[in-house]
Amino acid sequence: MAKFRKVIEKEAQDKFYDLCTEGKIQEVRNAIDSGSIDVNYVYEYGTTALMGAARFGTPEVISALLEAGADINAREQDGNTALGWAAVSNTPEAVKLLLNAGASVNVGRYDGLSALMFAAKKNTPEVLRVLINAGANVNAKDSNNMTPLLYAAMNNPHPEAVNLLIEAGAEDITDNNGMTALALAANWNTPEVVKALIDAGADISVVDKFHMTAYDHARWNKKLEGSEVLARLKEG
């Protein structure tokens, strides 16, 4: 009988998680009001309903869960939090809501990946701005010696992202391969991002562990073919 009750409980909790990720706010409130749901129930990989709601960027559901006592700083098996997932979702409202409710802005995954790093990878500048204003460490490093600026330079197509980080005090730290933000942008990103870094004073002459400069990397980036920045990198 006890085993049967656990199966029923798991089914109810799984359904509740789905409601949270789907943003079905009224059904979420009804489930909470029924008293049969544990808002801090731990699912596979250590995730919670709050993390699910944050991952899919549903502010109303996040508010309902917090009001019901959801643990705002609970961590998954890899250390990620609801705030980290909100940053991934690229939803400024969800990020603001969690921060205002007391989410720890600099608590990230155990490998060092922070909410700001997740946001820096691809998000629109607004999410980065919210996290920076809340005190996110712009020079935090993960296990690969990557920083928010390095992630933005490599992956984020918005030039404003690197500009925001630099204005907030981000240093041009090299990754484990000795690559600077400029080298990463030259290898992977757009002419606009490369230009933003050059205009900000990035050192064009740095040689990494592959014995390559930013220009050497840029030559392999089809996005930069025929661009003005490619010529600027070549001139050194």
N, C-alpha and C positions, 0 to 999 in steps of 0.2 A: 504493500500500500504506500509506503514512504517513497519507494522508487517511482511509483505511478504519479504521486504528487509532484515529484521533481520534474518529471517529463512535462506535466501540465504547466508547471511554473515556467519552465524553459520556453515552452511554446508561447506563453503569454508575454514573456520578456522579449522574445525574438520579434513578435508582432509589434510590440511597443517600440522597439528599435527602428523597425521599418517605418512606423508612423512618424517618428522623429526625423528620420532622414528624408522622408517625403514631404515634410512641412505641413502635415495635416493637424493643425493646431487644435481644433476643437476636439478631435479624437484623442489627441495627446492629453488634453486637459481632463477629458472624461475618464481616461485610464488612470491618471494620477488621482483624481477625486474618488475613484472606486476603492482606493486603499489597498489594492492587490498588486501594485507595481512597486518595485524597488528602483528608484531613479539612479541608484549607484550600483546597480547590477553590473558585474564584470563579464564581458563577452570574450570571444576568442581574441587572442593577442593583447588582452588587457584593456580593450576599448570599452567605452561607456556610451550611453545614449547621448550625453552632452557632447562628446567628441564626434559622434555621428551627425548630430545637428549642426555642429560647427563646420564639419567637413563639407556639408552641402549648403552652408550659408543660409540658415533659416533663423533669423533673429527672434521671431515670436516664440518659436519652440525653445530656443536657448533661454529666453526670459522665463518661460513656464517651468523649465527644468531647474533653473537657479532658484526660483521662488519655492520650489518643492524640496530644496536642499541638496541639489546635485553638487558633487565635489568639483570645484572649479579648477583645482590644480592636480587632479588625479592624473596618473601617467600610465601610458601603455607599456608593453614589455620593452619596447625600444626607447622609452622615455618621453615620447611625444605627448603633448597635452592638447586640450581643447583649443587653446590659443594658437598652437602650431597648425592645427587643422583649419582654423578660421583664416589664418594667413594663406594657406594653400587654396582655400576657396575664393580668395580675392574679393571678399565681401567686407568693405570698410565698416558697415553697421555692426556686423557680427564681432569684428575685432574690437571696436569701441565698446560694445556691450560687455564683453568679457573683461577688458581692461578696467572699465568702470566698476565692475563687480569684484575686482581684486585679483585677476589673473596675474601670475608672475611673468613679467615681460621677458626676462632673460633665462627662464628655465626651459631648456630644450631637450632634444634627444640625447641619449648617452654618448653618441658619437660627436656631439657638439653642435649639431644642426639646430639653429634657433628659429623662432618665428620670423625674425627679420631676414634670415637667410632664405627661408621658404619664400617669403614675399619678394626678396631681391631677385630670385631666379626668373620670374616671369610677370609679376604682378604690375598693375597700373600704379603710378606713383602715390596715389592716395593712401593705400594700405601701408606703404613704407613710411609715409609722412606721419600717420597715426602712431605707428610703433616707435619711430624715432622720438616723437614728442612725448611718448610715455616713458622714455629712458632706455630704449633698447640699445645694447652695446654695439656700436657700428664697427668695432674692431675685434669682435669675438672671432675665434678660430675653431674650426671643426677638426676632426682627426686627420684630414688631408691638408691642413693648414689653409683651408679656404675661408674667406671672410665674406660678409655681405657684399662688399664692393667687387670682389673677384667673381662671385656668382652673378651679380648684375652685369658685369662686363662681359661675361661669357654667354649669358642666356637671355638677358632682358632686352627687348627691342626698343624700349623707351629711353632715350637719352637722358630724360629728366631723372630717371632712377639713379644713374651714376652721379649726376649732379647733386641730387639730394644727399646722397651718402657722403660725397666729398665735402659739401657745405657743412655737414654735421660732424666733420672731423675724421672721416675714414682715411686711414693711411694706406699707401700703396704697398702692402705687404705681398711678398711672393708666395706662391703655393709650393708644394713639395718638389715640384720640378723647376723651381726658380722662375716661373712665369709670372709676370706682372699683370695688372688689370688690362693694360694696353695690349700685351701679347695675347691674352685670352680673347679680348675683343677682336683683335686682328685675325685671329684664327677662326673664330666662330660667328661673330656678330655682324652688325650692319655698318655702313659708312658713317651713319649719324652717331652711333655710339662711339666708334673709334675717334671721330672728330671731337666729340665732347671731352674725351680723355686727353687728347692732344691739346685742346684749348685750355684744359685745366692744368696743363704743365707736366703731363706724364713724360717720363724719360724714355725717349725713342731708342737710345743706344744700349739698353740693358741686354745682356746675353744670358740666356737660361742654361739649364743643364744639358740641353740638346745642342748647345753651341749655336743657338738661333736667336735672332733679334725679332722685334715685332714685325719688321718688314718681311723677314724670312717666312714667318707664319702667314702673313697677309697674302703672300703670293699664291697660297693654296686655297684661299677663300674666294669662291666664285662671286660672292655678294660684293666684293670690293673691286672686281675687274673694271678697269677704266675709270675708277673713281679718283677724285682729287686727293683723298686721304692716302691712297696707295702711293701717289707721287710724293706726298709729304713724308711718308715713312721712308721711302727710298732715299730722299734727300738727307734724311737723318737730322 
